[in-house]
Structure formats: C-alpha cells, structure tokens
C-alpha cells in the first residue's frame, strides 16, 4: 500500500516540501494577478505584468530558500543532539587536565 507506516520525520519532510512548493506557486500567482491589474489600471501592458511576475517569482524563491535554510538548521541541531546522546560519558579523571594518572 502507498501509505505504509512511516515515522514522524518522513511526514514532516513531505509536509514542509509541499508547503514550500505551494508558497512558491502562490507568490508567482499573486505577482501575476497584481501585474495584470496594474497594467489595466495604468495602461502599461506588458511591463507591469512582467515586473510583478518577476518580483513574485523572486519572492517565491526567497521564501523557499529561507524555509530550506530553516529546515537545514533544525536538521543539523537534531543530528548534533543525537550525537551528544550517543557519546558515552567518561569517568571523572579520564579527560585531559583532570590530573589523571
């Protein structure tokens, strides 16, 4: 079956990827619509449409980049937290500068 039992991390990743894609498309459509109506209002076709469409695409990529960096940062924190948990605790006097034998 398609929806096999998956861990929470897998579903979180799928959800974040879907949100990133939706945000990109939404920014592009908003730029397109805003540019279209600016052209109708100011009679500047096609320059307003092109300007706002490009601005919407840039905004979509910017949000996608920021979301990806945020996901990368949280993933790095999770990995470093797991590494700290797996690291065995030493006995007192085992470390450098502890005056051990």
C-alpha positions in Angstrom: 0.0 0.0 0.0 1.1 3.6 -0.6 0.7 4.8 3.0 2.8 2.4 4.9 3.6 3.1 8.4 6.3 5.9 8.3 7.9 7.8 11.1 7.0 11.3 12.0 10.2 12.7 10.4 9.2 11.4 7.0 5.8 13.0 7.1 7.2 16.3 8.4 9.6 16.4 5.5 6.8 15.7 3.0 4.7 18.4 4.6 7.4 21.0 4.6 8.3 20.3 0.9 4.6 20.6 0.0 4.3 23.9 1.8 7.4 25.2 0.1 6.0 24.4 -3.3 2.7 25.9 -2.5 4.3 29.1 -1.3 6.3 29.4 -4.5 3.2 29.0 -6.7 1.2 31.4 -4.5 3.8 34.1 -4.7 4.0 33.7 -8.5 0.2 33.9 -9.0 -0.1 36.9 -6.7 2.6 38.7 -8.7 0.9 37.7 -12.0 -2.5 38.9 -10.8 -1.2 42.1 -9.3 0.8 42.9 -12.5 -2.3 42.2 -14.7 -4.4 44.7 -12.8 -1.7 47.3 -12.6 -1.4 47.1 -16.4 -5.2 47.5 -16.7 -5.2 50.5 -14.3 -2.1 52.3 -15.7 -2.3 51.1 -19.3 1.3 50.0 -19.3 0.9 46.5 -20.8 3.0 44.3 -20.7 5.6 46.0 -18.4 3.6 45.9 -15.2 2.8 42.3 -15.7 6.4 41.3 -16.4 7.7 43.4 -13.5 5.3 42.0 -10.9 5.5 38.4 -12.2 9.3 38.5 -11.9 9.0 40.1 -8.5 6.6 37.3 -7.4 9.0 34.6 -8.7 11.9 36.2 -6.8 9.8 36.4 -3.7 8.8 32.7 -4.1 12.4 31.6 -4.4 13.4 33.8 -1.4 10.8 32.2 0.8 11.7 28.7 -0.5 15.4 29.4 0.3 14.7 30.7 3.8 12.5 27.7 4.5 15.2 25.3 3.3 17.8 27.0 5.5 15.5 26.8 8.5 14.9 23.1 7.8 18.7 22.5 7.4 19.4 24.3 10.6 16.9 22.3 12.6 18.2 19.1 11.0 21.7 20.0 12.0 20.6 20.6 15.6 18.7 17.3 15.6 21.8 15.4 14.4 24.1 17.1 16.9 21.7 16.3 19.7 21.7 12.7 18.7 25.5 12.6 18.5 25.6 14.1 22.0 23.2 11.4 23.3 25.3 8.6 21.7 28.6 9.9 23.1 29.5 7.8 26.2 30.1 9.6 29.5 33.6 9.3 30.8 34.7 8.7 34.3 36.0 11.6 36.3 39.7 11.9 35.8 39.6 10.5 32.3 39.7 13.8 30.5 42.8 16.0 29.7 43.7 18.3 32.5 41.9 16.2 35.2 45.1 15.2 36.8 44.6 11.5 35.9 47.4 9.0 36.0 
